[in-house]
Amino acid sequence: MAIPVIAIVGRPNVGKSTLFNRLAGERIAVVSDIAGTTRDRVSADASWGDDRYILVDTAGIEGNSEDIFWPDMQSQVLKALDEADLLIFVTDTGYGLTDADRDAANLIRRYNKPVVLAANKADNVEREQQAVEAYELDLGDPIPISAYHNIGIGDLMDVVMDSVATDDDEEVGSDVRISIVGRPNVGKSALLNALTGEERALVSDIPGTTRDSIDSRYRYVNGDDESDLMFIDTAGLRRRGKTEQGIEKYSALRTIQAIERSHVSLIVLDASEMVTAQDLHVGGFASEASRGLVVVVNKWDLSRELKLTREEAEEEIRDRFKFLPNSSIVFTSALTGRGLDRLLKATVDTYAEWSKRVAAGDLTRVVIDALATHPPPRAGYKRVRLRKVAQTRTGPPTFTFHMANPDLIHFSYRRYLDNRLRDAFGFDGSPLRLRFVGGA
């Protein structure tokens, strides 16, 4: 499932940016008592407990304004309303309901999105009681909060996360979902068109032509094996500091969502430039999302001009992309069609590794052998003792180790077990999750 997008909305000057900063955990949005301070949508990666989400702050919803930026501000608000999975509608208990609150409520009702009503600035008993006035908006039960004083935030977010909760297990179904990601102008859209055989995505030499994610289905046939693939073309991701406000920031958010929604990510590089800092930034998003990874070196038809051998290119890629889990590196040319068959096969094979489940007996044998060959560290009389190991999910393959004193397992030993599992079972191109818990 895609990581949920939660937008904070309401009329101007009700404390939306204060709530945004409170939830984001840092002072990102500009806060002041002047209505209309927030002009652009501001977004941040955030989490509540183990649940991750993308938080979006917005300008105030109002019917008219003398601000010369007002048309663009409202356009950004409408985009946020359209793309959000849930809305936190904020009111001001100190000021009471206004016609602007009612107009804003009428607007968001048209979008048929889940709404959680936050009655802000309820920092004393009297204002907390005044929160009931928000029932008039017919948006559900108002939750009294004070974003500034951190009152009621836990109650608010428990309701919010319950409303957008998704199963932690990935959906491994008939469609293999593949995100095509990379920095701008590396040929992602041309690659999509070449793979599917149709002009589904707009191609241009101008970086940033693709503004949103595009889904394209394709039936892959290899002998007796058939797979239904769904490619997700995305706008190019730049480094966070290079991402402009407005439409490009919106595109970056959609790219991150596309990665979260996919099973396998194709990280597309430009052969004429090879690995750049932006490429590592893009790959980091896919790696953090625990997706299967395939590296695509596009525009390889230029390799003669570059005087770069395939072996040299592979060595540079594996040296720079430290996080690659034995991923396939495929050299392609969207222009000539070179390498496309190998890319399709590598993608399907990576998905198979990402969704692989191993036999319980084989898993136990491999882990016991690994522990006997290289025992885990100990601290005085405290020793690690394995009680049980099980593969608890696929997509990505996740292994839970039940043991005494799991806190003694440090990073290097975790890496050792990861390598032993890969030696035994493969998992090429797929990340592994190892969880160490106490008890039986």
C-alpha positions in Angstrom: 0.0 0.0 0.0 1.1 3.6 -0.7 2.2 5.5 2.3 -0.9 7.7 3.3 -0.9 11.4 2.7 -2.6 13.4 5.5 -3.4 17.1 4.8 -4.1 19.7 7.5 -6.8 22.0 6.3 -9.1 24.8 7.6 -9.7 28.5 7.4 -6.7 30.8 7.9 -5.1 31.4 11.4 -6.6 28.4 13.3 -3.2 26.9 14.1 -2.6 24.5 11.1 1.1 25.2 10.8 1.6 24.9 14.6 -0.1 21.5 14.4 2.1 20.6 11.4 5.3 21.5 13.3 4.1 19.5 16.3 3.4 16.4 14.3 6.5 16.7 12.1 8.7 17.2 15.1 10.5 20.2 13.8 9.8 23.8 12.9 9.3 23.5 9.2 6.2 25.6 8.6 6.3 29.4 9.3 4.0 30.2 12.2 2.6 33.7 13.0 -0.7 35.3 14.1 -1.1 36.9 10.6 -3.7 35.1 8.6 -2.3 33.7 5.3 1.3 33.2 6.4 1.4 29.8 4.7 1.2 30.2 1.0 2.6 26.9 -0.4 1.8 23.4 0.6 4.6 22.2 2.9 5.2 18.5 3.3 7.2 16.3 5.6 7.8 12.6 6.2 6.4 11.8 9.6 5.5 8.8 11.8 3.2 8.0 14.7 4.4 4.9 16.5 5.3 2.4 13.8 3.1 4.0 11.2 4.6 6.2 8.6 2.8 8.9 6.6 3.3 12.1 4.6 2.1 15.2 6.3 1.0 18.2 4.3 0.3 21.8 5.6 -1.9 24.1 3.5 -2.8 27.7 3.2 -6.1 28.6 4.7 -9.3 27.9 2.8 -11.2 31.2 2.2 -13.6 32.5 -0.3 -11.8 35.7 -1.1 -8.6 37.5 -0.2 -6.8 40.7 -1.2 -3.5 38.8 -1.2 -2.1 38.8 -4.8 -1.0 35.2 -4.3 -4.4 34.1 -3.3 -5.4 32.3 -6.6 -2.2 30.2 -6.6 -2.6 29.5 -2.8 -6.1 28.2 -3.3 -4.9 26.1 -6.3 -2.4 24.4 -4.0 -5.1 23.8 -1.4 -7.4 22.2 -3.9 -4.5 19.9 -5.1 -3.9 18.9 -1.5 -7.6 18.1 -1.0 -7.6 16.0 -4.2 -4.5 14.0 -3.4 -4.8 13.5 0.4 -5.9 10.1 1.8 -7.3 11.8 5.0 -7.9 15.4 6.1 -7.4 16.9 9.5 -9.9 19.8 9.7 -8.8 22.4 12.2 -11.0 24.9 14.0 -10.2 27.5 16.7 -12.1 27.1 20.0 -11.0 30.5 21.3 -12.5 32.3 18.4 -15.5 30.1 17.8 -17.0 29.0 14.5 -17.2 31.5 11.7 -18.8 31.6 8.3 -15.3 30.8 6.9 -15.3 27.6 8.9 -18.6 26.6 7.5 -17.6 27.5 3.9 -14.4 25.4 4.3 -16.4 22.5 5.7 -18.8 22.6 2.7 -15.8 22.6 0.3 -14.1 19.6 1.8 -17.3 17.6 1.9 -17.3 17.6 -1.9 -14.1 15.5 -1.9 -15.6 12.5 0.0 -12.4 12.0 2.0 -12.1 10.8 5.6 -12.0 13.8 7.9 -10.8 14.0 11.5 -12.0 17.2 13.2 -9.5 18.9 15.5 -10.8 21.7 17.8 -7.5 23.6 18.4 -6.4 26.0 21.1 -8.4 24.1 23.7 -5.8 24.8 26.4 -8.2 25.2 29.4 -11.4 23.7 30.6 -13.6 26.5 29.2 -12.2 26.2 25.7 -12.3 22.4 25.8 -16.1 22.6 26.5 -16.5 25.1 23.6 -15.1 22.4 21.3 -18.6 20.9 21.1 -19.6 23.9 18.9 -17.8 22.2 16.1 -20.5 19.5 15.9 -22.4 22.0 13.8 -20.0 21.3 10.9 -21.2 17.7 10.7 -17.7 16.4 10.2 -17.7 13.9 13.1 -16.7 14.2 16.7 -14.5 17.2 17.4 -11.3 16.3 19.3 -10.1 19.1 21.7 -6.4 19.8 21.2 -3.8 22.4 21.8 -1.1 22.1 19.2 1.0 24.8 20.9 0.8 23.1 24.4 0.8 19.5 23.1 -2.5 18.7 24.6 -4.8 16.0 23.0 -2.3 15.2 20.2 -2.2 11.5 21.1 -6.0 11.2 21.0 -6.0 13.0 17.7 -3.4 10.8 16.1 -4.8 7.6 17.4 -8.1 8.4 15.5 -6.2 9.6 12.4 -4.0 6.4 12.1 -7.0 4.2 12.8 -8.8 5.9 9.9 -5.9 5.3 7.4 -4.6 2.0 8.9 -3.4 -0.6 6.4 -2.2 -4.2 6.8 1.5 -4.3 7.4 1.8 -7.3 5.0 2.4 -6.3 1.4 -0.2 -7.3 -1.1 1.4 -9.9 -3.3 -1.2 -10.5 -5.9 -1.4 -11.2 -9.6 0.0 -7.9 -10.7 3.7 -7.2 -10.2 3.8 -3.5 -9.5 7.0 -1.8 -10.8 8.0 1.8 -10.2 10.4 3.4 -12.7 12.4 5.9 -10.7 15.4 8.2 -11.2 16.4 11.8 -11.4 14.9 14.0 -14.1 15.7 13.3 -17.8 17.4 9.9 -17.5 14.9 8.4 -19.9 12.3 6.9 -17.6 9.3 7.7 -19.8 11.1 6.6 -23.0 11.9 3.3 -21.2 8.3 2.8 -20.2 7.1 3.4 -23.8 9.8 0.9 -25.1 8.8 -1.8 -22.6 5.1 -1.6 -23.2 5.3 -0.9 -26.9 3.0 2.1 -26.6 3.4 5.9 -26.4 1.8 6.1 -23.0 4.1 8.7 -21.4 5.1 12.1 -22.8 8.8 12.1 -23.8 10.9 15.3 -24.0 14.4 16.5 -23.6 13.2 19.0 -21.1 13.7 17.7 -17.5 10.5 17.5 -15.5 8.1 16.7 -18.3 6.5 14.0 -16.3 4.6 15.6 -13.4 2.6 12.7 -12.0 2.7 8.9 -11.8 1.4 7.0 -14.8 0.3 3.3 -14.5 0.6 1.0 -17.5 -0.2 -2.7 -17.6 1.7 -5.2 -19.7 1.6 -9.0 -20.0 5.0 -10.6 -19.9 5.4 -14.0 -21.5 8.6 -16.0 -21.2 8.1 -19.6 -22.4 5.4 -21.2 -20.2 5.6 -18.4 -17.6 3.3 -15.4 -17.8 3.2 -12.4 -15.5 0.9 -9.4 -15.4 3.1 -6.3 -14.9 2.0 -2.8 -13.9 4.6 -0.1 -14.6 4.4 3.1 -12.7 6.3 5.9 -14.4 7.2 8.8 -12.1 8.5 12.3 -12.1 12.2 12.6 -11.5 13.3 13.0 -7.9 16.0 15.6 -7.0 17.8 16.1 -3.8 15.6 17.6 -1.1 17.3 20.9 -1.2 17.0 21.1 -5.0 13.2 20.5 -5.1 11.3 23.6 -5.8 8.0 24.5 -4.1 4.7 24.0 -5.9 4.3 21.5 -8.7 7.7 20.0 -8.5 7.4 19.4 -4.8 4.0 17.8 -5.4 5.7 15.5 -8.1 8.4 14.4 -5.6 5.7 13.4 -3.1 3.9 11.4 -5.8 7.2 9.7 -6.7 7.7 8.6 -3.1 4.2 7.3 -3.0 4.8 5.3 -6.3 7.8 3.6 -4.7 5.7 2.7 -1.6 3.0 1.3 -3.9 5.3 -0.9 -5.9 6.9 -4.3 -5.4 10.0 -3.7 -7.4 11.8 -0.4 -8.2 13.8 0.1 -11.3 16.5 2.7 -10.6 17.3 4.3 -13.9 20.7 5.8 -14.5 22.0 7.8 -17.5 25.0 6.1 -19.1 26.5 9.4 -20.1 26.7 10.5 -16.4 26.6 7.1 -14.5 26.1 7.5 -10.8 25.5 10.9 -9.4 24.6 12.1 -5.9 21.0 12.5 -7.0 20.9 8.8 -8.1 22.0 7.7 -4.7 19.3 9.9 -3.2 16.7 8.2 -5.4 18.0 4.8 -4.6 17.9 5.5 -0.9 14.2 6.1 -1.0 13.6 2.7 -2.7 16.0 1.0 -0.3 14.3 2.5 2.8 10.9 1.3 1.5 12.3 -2.3 1.3 11.4 -2.8 -2.3 13.0 -5.1 -4.7 15.7 -3.2 -6.7 17.0 -3.5 -10.2 19.5 -0.9 -11.6 18.9 0.1 -15.2 21.8 1.8 -17.1 19.8 3.5 -19.9 21.2 5.2 -23.0 23.9 2.4 -23.2 23.9 3.0 -27.0 26.3 5.9 -26.1 28.8 3.5 -24.5 31.2 3.7 -27.4 31.5 7.4 -27.1 32.0 7.1 -23.4 34.8 4.5 -23.7 33.3 2.7 -20.7 33.2 -1.1 -20.5 30.3 -3.0 -18.9 32.6 -4.4 -16.3 33.9 -0.9 -15.3 30.3 0.4 -15.1 29.1 -2.4 -12.9 32.1 -1.9 -10.6 31.3 1.8 -10.2 27.6 1.1 -9.6 28.2 -1.5 -6.9 30.9 0.6 -5.3 28.6 3.7 -5.1 25.3 1.9 -4.3 26.4 0.2 -1.0 22.8 -0.8 -0.2 22.2 -3.0 -3.3 21.2 -6.5 -2.2 22.9 -8.4 -5.0 20.7 -6.5 -7.4 20.7 -7.1 -11.2 22.3 -4.4 -13.3 20.9 -4.2 -16.8 22.2 -2.1 -19.6 19.5 -0.8 -21.9 18.7 1.6 -24.7 15.1 2.8 -24.9 16.0 4.2 -28.3 17.2 1.0 -29.9 15.4 -1.6 -27.7 18.7 -3.1 -26.5 18.5 -5.0 -23.2 14.7 -4.7 -22.7 14.1 -8.5 -22.7 16.9 -8.9 -20.1 15.3 -6.1 -18.0 11.9 -7.7 -18.0 13.3 -11.1 -17.0 15.4 -9.4 -14.2 12.4 -7.6 -12.9 10.2 -10.7 -12.7 13.1 -12.7 -11.1 13.6 -9.9 -8.5 9.9 -10.0 -7.7 10.1 -13.8 -7.2 13.0 -13.3 -4.8 11.2 -10.5 -2.9 8.1 -12.7 -2.5 9.9 -16.0 -1.7 9.1 -18.1 1.3 11.6 -20.8 2.5 10.8 -24.1 4.2 10.8 -23.8 8.0 13.1 -26.8 8.4 15.7 -25.5 6.0 15.6 -22.1 7.7 16.2 -23.5 11.1 19.1 -25.7 9.8 20.8 -22.7 8.2 20.5 -20.5 11.2 21.7 -23.1 13.7 24.7 -23.8 11.4 25.4 -20.0 11.3 25.3 -19.7 15.1 27.6 -22.7 15.5 30.1 -21.5 13.0 30.3 -18.0 14.4 28.6 -17.7 17.8 27.0 -14.3 18.7 28.7 -12.0 21.1 28.2 -12.3 24.9 28.4 -9.9 27.8 29.7 -11.4 31.0 27.2 -14.2 32.0 24.7 -12.9 29.4 24.5 -15.1 26.3 22.4 -15.1 23.2 20.3 -18.3 23.0 18.1 -19.1 20.0 14.7 -20.4 20.9 13.0 -20.3 17.5 13.3 -18.7 14.1 10.5 -18.2 11.6 9.9 -16.4 8.3 7.0 -14.2 9.4 6.2 -12.6 6.0 7.2 -12.1 2.4 7.4 -8.9 0.4 10.1 -8.3 1.7 11.2 -11.6 3.3 11.1 -11.0 7.0 12.6 -13.4 9.6 11.9 -13.2 13.3 14.4 -14.6 15.8 13.1 -15.5 19.2 16.0 -15.6 21.6 17.4 -14.8 25.0 19.2 -11.4 25.3 18.4 -10.2 21.7 19.9 -6.8 22.7 23.4 -8.4 22.3 22.9 -8.7 18.6 24.7 -5.7 17.0 24.9 -4.5 13.4 27.8 -6.6 12.3 26.3 -9.8 13.5 23.0 -8.9 11.9 24.9 -8.4 8.6 26.5 -11.8 9.1 23.2 -13.5 9.4 21.8 -11.6 6.4 24.8 -12.9 4.3 24.3 -16.5 5.5 20.6 -16.4 4.6 21.5 -15.0 1.1 24.2 -17.7 0.6 21.6 -20.4 1.4 18.4 -19.0 -0.3 19.4 -16.3 -2.7 17.0 -13.3 -2.3 19.0 -11.5 -5.0 17.7 -8.0 -5.5 15.5 -8.2 -2.4 16.1 -6.6 1.0 15.8 -8.8 4.1 14.3 -7.8 7.4 15.7 -9.5 10.5 13.8 -9.0 13.8 15.2 -10.1 17.1 12.8 -10.4 20.0 12.9 -11.9 23.4 10.8 -14.7 24.7 9.5 -17.9 23.2 
